[in-house]
Amino acid sequence: MSPFLLTRTLPEDATDADLRADVLHGLTRTPKELQPKWFYDARGSELFEEITRLPEYYPTRAEREILIARAPEIATATRASTLIELGSGSSEKTRHLLDALPALHSYVPVDVSESALTLAAESLLAERPGLSVHALIADFTRGLALPGTPGPRLVVFLGGTIGNLLPGERTAFLASVRSLLSPGDALLMGTDLVKDEATLVAAYDDEQGVTAAFNKNVLSVIDRALGADFDPADFDHVAVWNGENEWVEMRLRARRALTVKIPELNIAVSFEAGEEIRTEVSAKFRREGVRDELAAAGMELRHWWTDEAERFALSLAVAS
């Protein structure tokens, strides 16, 4: 058997269809919104990599610190033979876990990007010729059918991406993850933690303007894919802390009254001066909240690790 298999569970045109549906729904509702997954075309991915290196953006460094320090404990606690990563991207941070799992047989990266999966697999197999990689082109928010791989299995969901889901979406997502777990399997999940407002807002509104460019890039994605005539210069990047919901919101605020035509959807979208599009929610968590959400999905929190400054956490849960 080849050490690399690639299985597509999404139709070839699924991404285009989803973008059309999301833009039509999001820009014709009040208030307007777009889904954060549309940030990540090639340029958006480059900008996000820049963001992770900014002094204001601590989550990536904090999570990496935990992984480096705690990977041996994670390996001991899980004894995983298969590692399944949801939203794997470049699989960069996962390498710390792969190195710590001596009995690892299979790695199952899950992502919507075929190119990202292929590049990551080629790199990993060059470094670890004994590893079996079975990549899935799939949308993990819509349920998964996993390949047959040996257990115990460790499902990992890193980067604090759980925070991009609204509460109802998190409930459904965690329930779907629970349905994947057999006795002995576990979930390792990264969550950004509640902290002071200034630190949180700065992480999403850096002085260099990289996050602003990242946020505005979603308009360029729509222009290219749907023939729209958005001008990113017509919008300001805004990041605000919503204390009631304990999440950061990224928005695009119209600098003037304008109308944007989207020919592929046969619509024209009007904006008043100061009107906003919400482009991302990034929820922040407390230990007791994570424990309760896991419990509601039928999982028990077994381990909780933070970086030294207690900015970010990795939680390990098993089926209860």
C-alpha positions, 0 to 999 in steps of 0.5 A: 500500500502507498504511504500516501492516500488522498480521498476526496469527500467534497465534490469538486465544485463544493467550495465554489458553491459554498462561497456563492451561498455564503456570500448571498446569504451573508450580504443580504441579511442584517447585519451583514456577515461573511464566513472567516474560511473565505480569508484563506486563498493563497494570499490570505494564507500568506498574510496569516503566516505573517500574522503568526509572527507578529509581536501582538499575535501570541496564540501561535507561539503560546500553543507551540510552547505547550506542544513542545513542553507537553507532547511527551505527556500527551503521548503517554496519556493517549498512546495513539496509533493514529493521529487525526488532525482537523483543519491541518493546513501545513501540519507544522505544529503537528510535527511536535506530536508526531515526534512524541508518538513512538507507536504512531502508525497513521496520520489523517490530515483533514482540510478543504485544500488539496494542495495544502494536504499534498504539500504537507504529506510530501514533507512529512513522508520525506522526514518520516518514511515509515509513516502512513498518511491518508489525507481527506479533502473534507469540511470537518464542520459537516461530519466525517467518515474516517478511514479504517486506521488502528487505534487508539486514535487522537483527534487534534483540533489546534489553533483556537479554531474552535473559537471561530464557531458560534455557540450553537455551531460549537455544540454541533461540532463537538457532538460530531467529534464525539461520534468519531471517538471509540473507547480509548480515543481522545480529543486534543483541542486548542483554546485561546483564553479570556484575558485583558481587552487590550491584549486581545484587541491588539492581537487582531489589530496590529500596528503594521496593518497585516491583520487589516490586509488579511481582513480586507483580502476576503473582498478580493476573494469575492471580486475574483470568484464572483466578479464583484467590484469591491474596492478594499480601500472603501472599508476600514478594518475594525476589531472589537472585544464583545465582553458579553459573549467573550469574543473578539469580532473582526469587521469591515466598516464602509468608509462611505455610502456605496453599492457593490455589484456581484454579477455572478449572484445577480445582486447589488449590495448597498452600504450606508456610511459606517455600515459593517460586515462581520467577518470573524468571531474569535471566542475566548474560553475559560477552563470551566466553560471548556469542561462544560461544553465537552461534557454536554457533547459526551466527553470528559476533560482529563488534562488541561495544559497552558503556556507559562503566561496562561494565555492559551490552553490545550485540553485532552478529553475522552468519551464519557 
